Amino acid sequence: MRALAVTTAQRSKTLPDVPTVAEAGLPGYDASVWWGFLGPAGMAPELVAKIHSGLAAALKDPVVLTALEKMGATPVGSSPKDFDAFMRAEAAKWEPVLKEANIKVQ
C-alpha cells in the first residue's frame, strides 16, 4: 500500500514525504480531524482560564507530547478565543457540504 496524499492543509510529521491533497492537485483542500475541550455556555471566565492553563501546561509535558505524536496528533493549544474562532470557521466551511448532501441533525 502507498499513501497518495494526506487530507490536512500541512504535511504530516508522521508522513513527511507524502504530499497534501492540495499539493497533489486540489488547491485549498483541508479535511482534518481536530479535538478540543468544550464546556457549557456561560461558563465562568475564571474556570475557563483555569482549565486552559492546565491544558496548556499538559501540552508542554514531554510524556503528553510523545503520546499525542504516537497517535499522529499535532497539538495546537490555542487560546479559548482562537479556538472559538476556529470552530466557527469550521462550521462555516462544512455547512454548504452538509446542505448539499442533505445531512440533518437527528
Secondary structure in CASP SS format (residue, H / E / C, confidence):
PFRMAT SS
TARGET T0000
AUTHOR 0000-0000-0000
METHOD secondary structure of the structure
MODEL  1
M C 1.00
R C 1.00
A C 1.00
L C 1.00
A C 1.00
V E 1.00
T C 1.00
T C 1.00
A C 1.00
Q C 1.00
R C 1.00
S C 1.00
K C 1.00
T C 1.00
L C 1.00
P C 1.00
D C 1.00
V C 1.00
P C 1.00
T E 1.00
V C 1.00
A C 1.00
E C 1.00
A C 1.00
G C 1.00
L C 1.00
P C 1.00
G C 1.00
Y C 1.00
D C 1.00
A C 1.00
S C 1.00
V C 1.00
W C 1.00
W C 1.00
G C 1.00
F C 1.00
L C 1.00
G C 1.00
P C 1.00
A C 1.00
G C 1.00
M C 1.00
A C 1.00
P H 1.00
E H 1.00
L H 1.00
V H 1.00
A H 1.00
K H 1.00
I H 1.00
H H 1.00
S H 1.00
G H 1.00
L H 1.00
A H 1.00
A H 1.00
A H 1.00
L C 1.00
K C 1.00
D C 1.00
P H 1.00
V H 1.00
V H 1.00
L H 1.00
T H 1.00
A H 1.00
L H 1.00
E H 1.00
K H 1.00
M C 1.00
G C 1.00
A C 1.00
T C 1.00
P C 1.00
V C 1.00
G C 1.00
S C 1.00
S C 1.00
P H 1.00
K H 1.00
D H 1.00
F H 1.00
D H 1.00
A H 1.00
F H 1.00
M H 1.00
R H 1.00
A H 1.00
E H 1.00
A H 1.00
A H 1.00
K H 1.00
W H 1.00
E H 1.00
P H 1.00
V H 1.00
L H 1.00
K H 1.00
E H 1.00
A C 1.00
N C 1.00
I C 1.00
K C 1.00
V C 1.00
Q C 1.00
END
